[in-house]
Amino acid sequence: MDPPSIEAIKNQERLIEKEIAERIPCVSDKIPIQELKNDYQTEDEIYQKKIKFLEKDYVYLRRTRPDGNCFFRAFGYAYFESLLDDNNSDELDKFISFTNASKDELISLGLPAVTIEDFFDVFLEVVLNIKDGLIKTPEQLLEKFCDQTTSDYIVVYFRLITSGYLQQNADTFANFIVGHSSIVDFCKTEVEPMYKESDHIHVVAITSALKVRARIIYMDRGSLIDTVNAHDFPEQDPPADPRIHLLYRPGHYDVLYLR
């Protein structure tokens, strides 16, 4: 039997992606953190203990669609949700200024204006809707993030911001792009395309670009059987309280909520 063609493989991948899209929302409603236990068998002692440890600090979770965009979707929703708080009005104003300036910066790096215009417009519109009170509840924000086009455009623009930061700080990240001829090549193949999974470098870049403190809880089959690892991005001295909290399980990110 001949092996399947590349086109046949791609068609199968597209079918799987479609099935995932129909079954799982881009971002879910809040669910109790205990529901994570249902993702693992009762006799899976390692994960059951880690979830129990997680429950000490966290009470709710929002799932994200496992389509390769989960980090940017989780990060984006969690950050935008933090901006709904009236106490964060200064942060919101700073982010609006950052967003307005970002388009020209990306164009200066060689990205065609026509390529980024639509993504920028949708991204900025959602941010301004928060500022103007048109989006003022998590439910209204969730509606935006579950609209496929809006959600994807937000993800794309976060990817472009990440790419821009990496290119502007190419010397800092040069040792993290093994297998790529340049930081530009890395960004074109590993950062900007949709459905590309995010790695440590993506997390460092977007949190540094936005100066947003994020705590990521790593839950895997590591050596710490009874606990989980927490890592704050970007590294900062002295440490500051994180603005958002995310859960990482191998290949996937979700949003966490503190008790």
N, C-alpha and C positions, 0 to 999 in steps of 0.2 A: 504494500500500500504506500502510495506517495505521501510525503509529509504535507500538512496543510500549507497553502500559500500564505504569504505575508498579508495579502488582502483578506483572506479568510479569517486569519487570526485577528486582524483589526476589526472586522465585522463582528466577530464574537465578543471582542472587548467592548464595542459600542453597544451590543445587545445587553451585556452584563451591566454596563453603566446605566442604560435606560431602565433596567429592572430595579437597580438600586434607587434611581431617581424617583420611580413611581412608588417605592415602598417606604423610603426614609426621607423625611423633610430635611431641608438644608440645615435648619436649627430646630431643635425640639422645644416643647414646653419644659418648664422646670419639673424634675422628678426627684423623689427622695433618693439620697445617696445610697440607701440600702438596696435599691433596685439593681445596683451593680452586681450584687451577689447572684442575680439570675443569669448573668453572662458567663458564669463559671459553674462547674459541677460542684455539688456539696462537698465531695471528697477532695476537691482541689484545695488542700490545706494552705498552700502558700498564698494564693489569691484571696481566699476567705479571711485569712488573718490580716492581710494588707488592707482589705476593705474595712475590716473592723477598726483598724488603726486610723484609717482615713476618716471614719465617722466621728472621731474625737474633735476634729477641727472643721469639718465640712458637713453641711446639712442637705444641700441640693446640688443637682447636676443638670446641665443641658447637653444633650447629645448633638453631634454634628454629623452630617452625611459623610460616610467614608469613601470619598471620591478623589482623594489626593489634594483637595483644597481645604481639608478640615482644620489645619492650623490657622490659615488666614481667616477662615470663616469664624472659628472660635475666638481668635484674637479680636477680630473686627467687631463681633457682636458684644463681647465682654467690654471692650473699650468704649464703644458707642453707648452701651448701657450705663457705664459709669458717668458719662457726660449728661445723662438725664437728671442727675442730682443737682439741685440749685446751688449747692455748696461748691460745685465744680465749674462755675461760670467762667472763672479766669482760665482754667484749663481749656474750656471750650473755645474761648476767644483766641487763645494761643494756637489751638488746632486749626481753627478757621484760617488764621494768618498763614500757618504752615502749609495748609492745603492750597490756598490761593497762590503761594509762591512756588509750589512744587511743580506745577505744569511747565513753567518757563525753564526751571532747572532741568527737567527731564528732556525738554526740547533741546537745551544746550548740550546735552549728552548725545544727541544724534537721533533721538526718537522722533519720528515724523508727527507733526501737530495733528494731522488727520487721524493718526492711529490712536492717540490718547484722548482726543477731544470728547468723544461720547462717554468714555469711562470717567473722565474727570467731571463732566457735567452731572452725571448721575450721583457720583460719590459726593460732590459738593452739595448737591440738592438735599441729600439725606442729612448731611451735617447741618445745613442751614435750617432744615425742618426742625431739628432738635433745638437750635437757637431760637427759632420763632415760635416754639411751642406747638407746632403741628404734629410733632412726635414728642410725646411727654410721658408715655408709659412703656414699660417693657413689652406689653402686648402689641402696641403700635409699632415698636421697633422690630419685633419678631415678624410682624406681617411683611415689613420691608425685606427682611432677611430670608423669608420663605417665598418671596416672589422670585422666580428663577432668574429673570433678566437682571433685576436690581441687585440681587445677591451676587450673581456672577460678576457684574460690573464692579461692585465694591471689592471683590476678591482680586480682580484684575488690577485695579488701581493700587491696592496694597502691594501686590506683586511688583508693580512698576516703581513704587516708592522704595521697596526693598532693593530692587535692581539699581536704582539711582544711588542709594547710599553705598552699596558695595562698590560701584564704579568710582564714586567720589573718594572712597577710602581704599583704593585698590592695594596699596602697599601693606595695609594692615591685614588684609585677608588673603594675600598672595599664597601663603602656605596652606590654605584650606581648599584650594581648587585643583588638587592633584588630578591629572588626567585631562585637563583643559588647557588650551593654549594661552588663554588670557582671562581676566575677570569678565571681560565683555562676552567672550565665548561661554563662560560659565553661566552668566546671567541669561543669555539668549536660549540656552538649552535646559537649565535647571531651575531658574527663578521665574522668568516671565511667562512661560507656557502654563496654561490651565492644566490641572490634574497632576502636576508634578509635586510629589511629596516634599515636605519641608524638613530640613535638617537643622542642626545646631546653628549653622551659619545664617540661615534665614531668620531664626529667632533673635540672634544677636543683632542683626542688621535692622530689623523693623523696630525693635524696642529701643535701639540706640538712635535711630532716625527720628522717632517720635518722642524720645525721652520719656517713655512709658514704662514704669516698673511692673514687671510681670513675674509672678511666682509659678513655676511649673512643677507639679508633683509627678514624679516618675514612678510608675507602678509596673514592675516587671518581675521576672523570676531571678532577681539579683541575690546577692549574698545576704542582704538584710531581710530575713524571712518574715519577721514580725512587724516591720515598719516600712515606710516609703521614703524615698529621697526627695528633698525639695531643693530647687535651684532657682535663684533670682536672676533676672535679666533686666537691663545690663548690669554687670558687676559695678558696684558703687561703694565708695568709702567716704563717709560712714554709711552703713546700710539704711535704706528708707523702707517704709511700709509699701508693699506692692499694691498697685491700683487694681490689678486683675489677677485671677487665679485660674490656671488651666490644669487639666489632668492629661498626662501622656501615658498611653499604653502602646506597646510596640506598633508603630505605623499609624497611630491615631491620637487626635486631640479632642477633648471636650471641655466645656466650661464648668468651673466649680464655684460654689458659693459658701462663704464662711458661716459658721454658726453665729 
